[in-house]
Amino acid sequence: MASSSSNKAPAEPFLVQFYSPSVNGPDRRGRTLTDILSWPYERLERVHDYIQTLFPTPDPSAHNAAAPLVDRATFQAFHQRSDLRDRLRESFVCMLRFYGLELQVKQILVSKRFIVVPGTNFLERAPLWVVQTNHNHQRITRIIRSLRILGLEDEAAAFYFRLERIFRANRDMIGRPSLVYWARAAQRPLFFPPQDTEYDGKGKDFLLELYSVEAQEAFVKQTT
């Protein structure tokens, strides 16, 4: 007779537990998503080891070796479960406010259109990141890539659309390399991380599977 422990369902991935509204699991520092989203702006700016959990990717972090990574099970869970994507969107809205932006949703017939616009606190918050470069530019790159990977492609596109316009209005303030990274995060195939300068023909299998072999080969030709 099988033991009761052998009949237990496998534990949900760490990031799924963190984002699940019914679990609200803690991160590796004991902080829940609810905790982090309630932080004041000053703490969101000062603390640097939460952003990799709020906006995870499959790519190891150069700044946080303990950061959780998106694997196939996490990827599938976010694409299958709207409750996870809804909470991810809450994280996105929190960071938009931190940057002085806001997310608007327009209903067009049966579909929704997401738009990112300057918020009422934009002029107050802009000096934090409308600069040549700083760690917030790297955070923004991560946010765009994470949203795309975890199923919020439209929100990621809306974010990049607004960032590009802010850059054009502030060319002498925001360094062009930052825009390059944001564009890579928003436009590259997901199997090609924005921090890579050359494509080595490899990638996370669950991201490669999103593209046909022909599309992968065409991309390789463009980059060689």
N, C-alpha and C positions, 0 to 999 in steps of 0.2 A: 504493500500500500504506500502510495507516494506521500511524503510529508507535506504538511500544510504549507511550509515555506516554499516548496517547489511549485505550488499552485499560485503563488503570488504573481501579479502582473509586474512586468519589469518597471523599474522606477523611471519616471519621466526625466528627460534630459534636464540638466541644471538650469539652462536658460528658459526652458518651458515652465519649470517650477517657479522661477523668479517672476515670469510674466503672467502666469496663470492667476486669474482673479480669485479662484477658489483656494489656491495654495498660498499665494503671496510670499513665496519663499525668500529667504535672505540671501544676499550675496556673500562673498567670502569674508566680508568684514562685519557680517551680521545686520546689514542694512536692507530693508525691503524697498521695493519700488515705491510704495506709498510713502515711506520715509523720505526717499531722495526727492520725489516730486514736490514735497512740502518744504524743501530747503529754501532759504532766502538766496537772492542773487549772489550775494557776497560769498556764500559757501559753494555755490555752483561754480564760481570762478576760481576759488582758492583750492578746492579739492580736485585732484587729477586722476583718481583711480576708479571713478564710477562710470565715466563715459563709455568705457569699453564694454561694460555690462548692459548699459542702457541701449547702446547701439552696437551690438556685436557683429563681427564679420568672420569669415573663415581664415583670415590672415593673422598670423601672430603679431602682437603689438611690440613695437620697438621700445615702448615706454613702460609697459606693464606685462612682464613675463607670465604673470598669473591670470591674465585676462581670459575669460571663457571664450571658446571659439564655436562658431556655427558649424555643426556637422549635419549629416544627411537627416537624422531623426529630427533635429531642431528645425531645419529647413522645411521639412515636410509638415511638421506640426503647425508652423506659422502659416503655411499656405492652405492648410486644411481648416484651421480654427480662426474664426472671425474675432473671438474674444481676445486672443493673443494679439492680433493685428490692431484691435481697438486700443489695447493698453500701450502698444508701441506708438500708436498715434498720439496718445496722451503724453508720452515722453517727448515726442516731436514737438507738440504744442508748447510744452514746458520750455524747451530749448529755444523755440522761436521767440517766445516772450522774453527770454533771457537776452536775445539779440535785438529786441525791439521790433519784432515782426509778429504777424498773426496769420493763422490759417482760416480762410473762408471757404465755404462749401456752397456751390450754386447747383441747384437741381435743374437739369435740362431734360425734359420729358422723363424717361425712366433711369437716366444716368446722372451721376454726380460729377461735377468739375471742381477740382481743388485749385485754389488761388492763394498764393502767399503775398501779403501786402505789408507795407510799413504800419506798425502799430502806433498808438498814441504816445508811446514812450520811445519811439525810434531815435529821436534826437538825443535823448538822455543815454540810451544804451549804445548807440553807434560808435562812440569813441573807444569802446571796449574792443571792437574788432574791425572797424573801418580804418585800418592801419596797414603799413607795408606788409607785415607778417607777424603772427604770434601763434600761440598754441590753439587759439580758437579757430584759426584757419584749418589746422589739422583736424580739429573736432568736426568742423563742417564737412570736410572730405569724408570722414568716417560716417557721419550721419547720412549723407546722400547714399553712400554705398550700402549701408546697413538697411535703409528703407527699401532700396531696390531688391536686395537679396531676400528680405523677409516679407515681401508681398505688397509693399506700399509704393509701387512704381510711380503712380500718378502724383503722390505727395512729393516724392523725390524730384520729379520733373518740375513741379510747381516751385519748389525751393530753388532749384538751379536757375529757373527762368528769372526769379527775383534777384538772385545773387548776381547774375550777369548784368542786369540793369543797374544794380547798385554799383557794380564795378565800372560800368561805362560812365556813370555820373561822378565817379571818384577815382579816375584813372591815375591821378597823381598821388593818391593816398593808399590804394590797395595794390600790392605787388602783383605783377602779371603772373609770376609762377603759381601763385595761389589759385588764380582763375584757371590755369592749366590743370591743376589737380582736381578742382571742382568739376571741370568739364570731363576729365577722364572718368571720375566717379559716376557722373551722370550719363555718359554716352558709350563708354567702352562695353564690350561684352563682359558679362559678370565674371567669367573665368580669367580675366586679365585685370589684376588689381591696379589701382591708379598709381601706386608707388613704384611699380615696375617700369623700367624704361625699354626693355626688350621682352618680347614674348618667347618663352622657351618651349612652346608646344605642349605644355602641361597645364593642369588646372584641377580644381576639385571636381571629381567625377559627377557629383550631383548638379554642378553648375554647367559643366560641359554638356550634360544631357539636355539642357534647355535649348541647345542649338544643333542644327543638322550638321552632319559631317561636312557637307558642302559649304555651309556657312563658316565652319571652323577653318576649313582649308582656304577659303577666300580671305578670311581675316589674316591668316598667316602670310599669304601672298602680299597683302597690303603693308605688312609690318617688316617685310624682309627686302 
